[in-house]
């Protein structure tokens, strides 16, 4: 994925012409008003343009039926909160207020510890575009209203994730991506979100594959798998990224406090932009996964980690997370906060404590320079560094602080 710092999503997406035949919008599928197709004809699949959507329908007798996989629909009920309302998107229409769209239900496999049974799309590579730009995703009404019931997701700080596995059935090549359908883990609750409207999702990462498998996972889970109604909707598969996608936003908690030998999960939460997101942590010791959204940190000493959050169209946000290891009575009130600023090509650092070390990193976390001034005031000529963003990590020997400068 390209990394283009702070480009506006409108510029990157822009107005690009996509041939209509490359967009799978389901409008050619015939339905009476306020109805759906769910596989009751026993065909096991339906096709729209270059995509085949698989379906499993079971008639249990006595009027009892079930289905999983994909269905298609034009239903618009955004108020009924019960199992009967399986076929309406949370906004009550397709993308751009169109009529038809696809809906998927991910059933748990009771014979396999209730692991999700994937919904499957097969891509006809002979007629599909060489690179499929993306698609639109939303929740259905039933899953959205379930989250709002008694503020379940907000009170439980829950998340709901769509895991997509892309396969090439000729080479057995596979790649995966995660799409957050809802995330209520933000400390600032104003950032909590769920996909109640159609959100554009990138698919260029799946280039060269011919099958897409969809799974749903959630923190709202129990003995019988995911509790949240495991539905999502798809429309306008193959469309280019539109103008006006929401701005990428992050919440990166800066400080964590642990005792010696303890661990803590650190995090970088994101919303907006174009999913999937990537998370890259600087190669400092103590993390169990340098590409996780929520890695486990077990540093031997107080350590600062730099995280770069990137969306699918190249927008980046960089933050710093400090994990303070309390081996000598460090408290949250004993924080080292020097003043860091740039004047011309001179970097200045001032502190009421003695500055024992200064380290300069580029935005990838690469260490460029380290000095040990043992002074309250530091001046360092950085004229040899090219223009860009740098991270300045200072330490008084016990505590550290990392700040960002733009040269």
C-alpha positions as CSV (number, residue, x, y, z in Angstrom):
1,X,0.0,0.0,0.0
2,X,1.3,3.4,-0.9
3,X,2.1,5.8,1.9
4,X,1.4,9.4,0.9
5,X,1.6,11.7,3.9
6,X,-1.6,13.6,4.6
7,X,-2.9,13.7,1.1
8,X,-6.6,14.7,1.1
9,X,-8.8,11.8,0.3
10,X,-10.8,13.9,-2.2
11,X,-7.6,14.5,-4.2
12,X,-6.7,10.8,-4.2
13,X,-10.2,9.6,-5.0
14,X,-11.2,12.4,-7.3
15,X,-13.6,12.0,-10.1
16,X,-12.5,8.9,-12.1
17,X,-14.5,7.3,-14.9
18,X,-15.4,3.7,-14.3
19,X,-17.1,1.7,-17.1
20,X,-20.6,0.8,-16.0
21,X,-20.1,-2.8,-16.8
22,X,-17.4,-3.0,-14.1
23,X,-19.8,-2.0,-11.3
24,X,-21.9,-4.8,-9.9
25,X,-25.0,-3.0,-8.6
26,X,-27.6,-5.8,-8.6
27,X,-30.1,-3.6,-10.4
28,X,-30.6,-6.2,-13.2
29,X,-31.9,-8.7,-10.7
30,X,-35.7,-8.8,-10.7
31,X,-37.7,-8.4,-7.5
32,X,-41.2,-7.3,-6.6
33,X,-41.2,-4.2,-4.3
34,X,-40.2,-4.9,-0.7
35,X,-39.0,-8.4,-1.3
36,X,-35.9,-10.5,-1.4
37,X,-34.3,-13.7,-2.8
38,X,-32.8,-15.9,-0.1
39,X,-32.1,-19.2,-2.0
40,X,-35.5,-20.8,-1.3
41,X,-35.5,-22.0,-5.0
42,X,-32.6,-24.4,-4.0
43,X,-30.3,-23.0,-6.7
44,X,-27.5,-22.4,-4.1
45,X,-26.2,-19.2,-5.8
46,X,-27.0,-16.1,-7.8
47,X,-24.9,-14.2,-10.4
48,X,-24.6,-10.5,-11.0
49,X,-22.2,-9.5,-13.8
50,X,-18.8,-11.1,-13.1
51,X,-19.6,-12.2,-9.6
52,X,-21.2,-15.4,-8.3
53,X,-22.7,-15.3,-4.7
54,X,-23.1,-18.5,-2.9
55,X,-26.1,-19.4,-0.6
56,X,-27.2,-22.2,1.6
57,X,-30.9,-22.6,2.2
58,X,-32.5,-25.2,4.5
59,X,-36.2,-26.1,4.8
60,X,-36.6,-27.8,8.2
61,X,-40.3,-28.5,7.7
62,X,-43.3,-27.0,9.5
63,X,-42.6,-23.6,8.0
64,X,-39.2,-23.4,9.6
65,X,-36.4,-22.4,7.2
66,X,-32.9,-20.9,7.5
67,X,-30.2,-19.5,5.1
68,X,-26.7,-18.2,5.2
69,X,-24.3,-16.9,2.7
70,X,-25.7,-14.2,0.3
71,X,-29.1,-13.0,-0.6
72,X,-30.3,-10.0,-2.6
73,X,-33.0,-7.6,-1.6
74,X,-34.8,-4.2,-2.1
75,X,-36.4,-4.0,1.4
76,X,-36.4,-0.7,3.2
77,X,-37.6,-1.4,6.8
78,X,-35.2,0.6,9.1
79,X,-37.4,0.4,12.3
80,X,-38.4,-3.2,13.0
81,X,-36.1,-4.8,15.6
82,X,-36.4,-8.5,15.3
83,X,-35.2,-11.5,13.4
84,X,-37.8,-11.1,10.7
85,X,-36.0,-7.9,9.5
86,X,-33.0,-9.6,7.9
87,X,-33.1,-8.0,4.5
88,X,-32.9,-4.2,5.0
89,X,-29.8,-2.2,5.0
90,X,-29.4,0.2,8.0
91,X,-30.2,3.2,5.8
92,X,-33.0,1.5,4.0
93,X,-31.7,1.5,0.4
94,X,-28.7,0.6,-1.7
95,X,-25.8,3.0,-2.5
96,X,-26.9,6.4,-3.9
97,X,-30.5,5.5,-2.9
98,X,-30.6,2.7,-5.4
99,X,-33.1,-0.2,-5.0
100,X,-31.2,-3.5,-5.1
101,X,-28.3,-4.7,-3.0
102,X,-26.9,-7.9,-1.5
103,X,-27.1,-8.9,2.1
104,X,-25.0,-11.6,3.9
105,X,-25.7,-13.7,7.0
106,X,-22.7,-15.4,8.6
107,X,-23.8,-18.5,10.5
108,X,-21.8,-20.1,13.4
109,X,-20.8,-23.7,12.8
110,X,-22.2,-25.6,15.8
111,X,-20.0,-28.6,14.9
112,X,-16.8,-26.5,15.0
113,X,-17.0,-24.5,18.2
114,X,-19.4,-22.0,16.5
115,X,-16.6,-20.7,14.3
116,X,-18.2,-18.5,11.5
117,X,-19.1,-20.2,8.3
118,X,-17.8,-17.8,5.6
119,X,-20.0,-16.3,2.9
120,X,-18.3,-16.7,-0.5
121,X,-18.1,-14.7,-3.7
122,X,-16.5,-16.2,-6.8
123,X,-14.9,-13.7,-9.3
124,X,-15.0,-14.6,-13.0
125,X,-11.5,-13.4,-13.8
126,X,-12.1,-13.6,-17.6
127,X,-14.8,-10.9,-17.5
128,X,-13.9,-9.0,-14.3
129,X,-11.6,-5.9,-14.4
130,X,-7.9,-6.7,-13.8
131,X,-8.0,-4.6,-10.6
132,X,-11.2,-4.3,-8.7
133,X,-11.1,-0.8,-6.9
134,X,-13.5,-1.4,-4.1
135,X,-17.1,-1.8,-2.9
136,X,-19.6,-0.3,-0.4
137,X,-20.4,-2.0,2.9
138,X,-23.1,-1.3,5.5
139,X,-24.8,-3.0,8.5
140,X,-28.3,-4.2,8.1
141,X,-31.1,-2.8,10.2
142,X,-31.3,-5.7,12.6
143,X,-27.6,-5.7,13.6
144,X,-27.6,-1.9,13.9
145,X,-30.7,-1.7,16.2
146,X,-29.2,-4.6,18.3
147,X,-26.2,-2.4,19.0
148,X,-28.3,0.5,20.0
149,X,-30.6,-1.6,22.3
150,X,-29.9,-0.4,25.8
151,X,-26.7,1.2,24.5
152,X,-25.2,-2.4,24.3
153,X,-22.2,-1.6,22.2
154,X,-21.4,1.7,23.9
155,X,-21.7,0.4,27.4
156,X,-19.7,-2.7,26.5
157,X,-17.1,-0.9,24.5
158,X,-17.6,-3.6,21.8
159,X,-16.4,-3.9,18.2
160,X,-17.7,-5.8,15.2
161,X,-15.2,-6.8,12.4
162,X,-15.6,-8.2,8.9
163,X,-12.6,-10.4,8.1
164,X,-12.1,-10.9,4.3
165,X,-9.8,-13.6,2.9
166,X,-9.0,-13.3,-0.8
167,X,-7.8,-16.5,-2.5
168,X,-6.5,-17.6,-5.9
169,X,-7.8,-21.1,-6.4
170,X,-5.2,-21.7,-9.1
171,X,-2.1,-20.8,-7.1
172,X,-3.6,-21.0,-3.5
173,X,-2.3,-17.5,-3.0
174,X,-4.2,-15.9,-0.1
175,X,-4.2,-12.4,1.5
176,X,-6.5,-11.0,4.2
177,X,-7.9,-7.7,5.4
178,X,-10.1,-6.6,8.3
179,X,-12.9,-4.0,8.1
180,X,-14.4,-2.6,11.2
181,X,-18.2,-2.5,10.9
182,X,-18.5,-0.9,14.4
183,X,-16.1,0.2,17.0
184,X,-17.0,1.6,20.4
185,X,-13.6,1.4,22.1
186,X,-12.7,5.1,21.9
187,X,-12.2,6.9,25.1
188,X,-13.8,9.9,23.4
189,X,-17.3,8.4,22.8
190,X,-17.9,11.0,20.1
191,X,-15.6,8.9,17.9
192,X,-17.5,5.7,18.4
193,X,-19.1,4.5,15.1
194,X,-21.1,1.9,13.3
195,X,-21.7,1.6,9.5
196,X,-25.3,2.8,9.5
197,X,-24.6,4.3,6.0
198,X,-22.8,2.9,3.1
199,X,-19.0,3.1,3.5
200,X,-16.5,2.7,0.7
201,X,-14.0,-0.1,1.3
202,X,-10.8,-0.7,-0.8
203,X,-10.3,-4.0,-2.6
204,X,-7.1,-3.4,-4.6
205,X,-5.2,-5.4,-2.0
206,X,-7.0,-8.5,-3.4
207,X,-5.6,-8.1,-6.9
208,X,-4.9,-11.5,-8.5
209,X,-7.4,-13.5,-6.5
210,X,-10.6,-15.1,-7.7
211,X,-12.5,-15.8,-4.5
212,X,-13.5,-13.7,-1.5
213,X,-14.5,-15.3,1.8
214,X,-16.2,-13.2,4.5
215,X,-16.2,-13.8,8.2
216,X,-17.7,-11.8,11.1
217,X,-16.0,-11.5,14.5
218,X,-16.9,-9.4,17.6
219,X,-16.0,-8.7,21.2
220,X,-19.7,-9.3,21.8
221,X,-19.4,-13.1,21.8
222,X,-20.2,-16.0,24.0
223,X,-20.3,-19.7,24.3
224,X,-22.3,-19.9,21.0
225,X,-20.2,-17.6,19.0
226,X,-21.0,-14.0,18.0
227,X,-24.0,-12.6,19.8
228,X,-24.5,-9.6,17.5
229,X,-26.7,-10.5,14.5
230,X,-24.0,-11.3,12.0
231,X,-25.3,-9.5,8.9
232,X,-23.7,-7.0,6.5
233,X,-24.7,-5.6,3.1
234,X,-22.8,-5.0,-0.1
235,X,-23.5,-2.8,-3.1
236,X,-21.7,-1.2,-6.1
237,X,-18.9,-3.8,-6.1
238,X,-16.1,-2.5,-8.4
239,X,-16.8,1.2,-8.1
240,X,-14.0,3.7,-7.9
241,X,-13.4,5.6,-4.6
242,X,-15.9,8.5,-4.6
243,X,-15.2,12.1,-3.6
244,X,-15.8,13.2,0.0
245,X,-14.9,10.1,2.0
246,X,-14.7,11.0,5.7
247,X,-11.4,12.3,7.1
248,X,-9.2,9.7,8.7
249,X,-9.2,10.1,12.5
250,X,-7.3,8.3,15.2
251,X,-7.3,8.0,19.0
252,X,-3.9,7.0,20.3
253,X,-3.7,6.8,24.1
254,X,-0.3,8.2,25.0
255,X,0.6,6.8,28.4
256,X,0.3,3.4,30.0
257,X,1.7,2.5,33.5
258,X,2.9,-1.0,34.5
259,X,5.0,-2.7,37.1
260,X,8.3,-4.4,36.3
261,X,7.7,-7.7,34.4
262,X,4.0,-6.8,33.7
263,X,2.3,-6.4,30.3
264,X,-0.3,-4.1,28.9
265,X,-2.2,-4.0,25.6
266,X,-1.6,-0.7,23.8
267,X,-3.8,0.6,21.1
268,X,-4.4,2.9,18.1
269,X,-8.0,3.3,17.2
270,X,-9.1,4.6,13.8
271,X,-12.2,5.8,12.0
272,X,-13.0,7.5,8.7
273,X,-10.8,7.4,5.6
274,X,-11.0,4.3,3.5
275,X,-10.6,0.9,5.2
276,X,-8.7,-1.4,5.5
277,X,-6.3,0.3,7.9
278,X,-2.7,-0.7,8.6
279,X,-0.9,-0.2,11.9
280,X,2.9,-0.1,12.0
281,X,4.8,0.2,15.3
282,X,8.4,1.2,15.6
283,X,10.8,-1.7,16.2
284,X,11.4,-1.0,19.9
285,X,11.7,-4.1,22.1
286,X,8.8,-5.5,24.0
287,X,5.9,-5.8,21.5
288,X,4.4,-9.1,20.5
289,X,3.2,-7.9,17.1
290,X,4.5,-4.8,15.3
291,X,1.6,-4.7,12.8
292,X,-1.3,-5.2,15.2
293,X,-3.9,-2.5,16.1
294,X,-3.6,-3.6,19.8
295,X,-0.2,-5.2,20.4
296,X,0.8,-6.5,23.8
297,X,3.7,-4.5,25.3
298,X,6.1,-6.1,27.8
299,X,9.1,-3.7,27.9
300,X,11.9,-4.2,30.4
301,X,12.2,-0.5,30.9
302,X,10.1,2.6,30.1
303,X,9.8,2.7,26.4
304,X,8.2,4.9,23.7
305,X,6.6,3.3,20.7
306,X,5.8,5.2,17.5
307,X,2.7,4.1,15.6
308,X,1.8,4.9,12.0
309,X,-1.8,4.5,11.1
310,X,-2.5,4.4,7.3
311,X,-5.7,4.0,5.5
312,X,-6.2,2.4,2.1
313,X,-5.7,5.6,0.0
314,X,-2.4,6.7,1.7
315,X,-3.6,9.0,4.5
316,X,-1.3,8.7,7.5
317,X,-1.4,9.7,11.2
318,X,1.6,9.2,13.4
319,X,1.4,9.0,17.2
320,X,3.6,8.0,20.2
321,X,2.7,5.7,23.0
322,X,4.7,5.6,26.2
323,X,4.8,2.6,28.4
324,X,6.1,3.5,31.8
325,X,7.7,0.7,33.9
326,X,7.4,1.5,37.6
327,X,10.6,-0.1,39.0
328,X,11.7,2.9,41.0
329,X,8.4,4.5,42.2
330,X,7.5,6.3,39.0
331,X,4.0,7.8,39.3
332,X,1.7,9.4,36.8
333,X,2.3,12.8,38.4
334,X,6.1,12.5,37.8
335,X,6.1,13.2,34.1
336,X,8.9,14.5,32.0
337,X,7.6,17.2,29.6
338,X,10.4,19.2,27.9
339,X,9.8,22.0,25.5
340,X,10.9,21.1,22.0
341,X,10.9,23.6,19.1
342,X,12.7,24.4,15.8
343,X,14.2,27.7,14.7
344,X,15.7,27.8,11.3
345,X,17.9,24.6,11.2
346,X,18.4,24.5,14.9
347,X,16.5,22.2,17.2
348,X,16.1,23.5,20.7
349,X,15.0,21.5,23.8
350,X,14.4,23.0,27.3
351,X,13.5,21.3,30.5
352,X,13.5,21.9,34.2
353,X,15.1,18.5,34.6
354,X,18.5,17.4,33.3
355,X,18.2,16.0,29.8
356,X,20.3,12.9,29.7
357,X,19.6,11.8,26.1
358,X,18.0,13.0,22.9
359,X,17.2,10.6,20.0
360,X,15.9,11.8,16.6
361,X,13.7,9.4,14.5
362,X,12.3,9.7,11.0
363,X,8.6,8.9,10.5
364,X,9.3,5.2,10.0
365,X,10.9,4.9,13.4
366,X,14.4,4.8,12.1
367,X,17.0,6.2,14.6
368,X,18.9,9.0,12.9
369,X,20.9,10.6,15.7
370,X,21.5,10.2,19.4
371,X,23.2,12.7,21.7
372,X,23.8,12.7,25.5
373,X,23.8,16.4,26.6
374,X,23.4,16.1,30.4
375,X,22.0,19.6,30.4
376,X,18.7,21.4,30.9
377,X,19.0,23.2,27.5
378,X,20.0,21.5,24.2
379,X,20.6,23.0,20.8
380,X,21.3,20.8,17.8
381,X,22.0,21.7,14.2
382,X,19.9,19.5,11.9
383,X,20.6,21.3,8.6
384,X,21.8,17.9,7.2
385,X,18.3,16.4,7.6
386,X,15.9,16.8,4.7
387,X,12.5,18.5,5.1
388,X,9.9,16.3,6.6
389,X,8.4,15.1,9.9
390,X,10.7,13.9,12.7
391,X,10.1,12.5,16.2
392,X,12.2,13.8,19.0
393,X,12.6,11.5,22.0
394,X,14.1,13.0,25.1
395,X,14.8,11.3,28.5
396,X,15.9,12.4,31.9
397,X,17.3,8.9,32.6
398,X,14.1,7.6,34.0
399,X,11.2,9.1,32.0
400,X,10.9,9.7,28.3
401,X,8.9,12.1,26.1
402,X,8.4,12.0,22.4
403,X,7.3,15.0,20.3
404,X,6.8,15.6,16.6
405,X,8.4,18.4,14.6
406,X,8.0,19.5,11.0
407,X,11.2,20.7,9.4
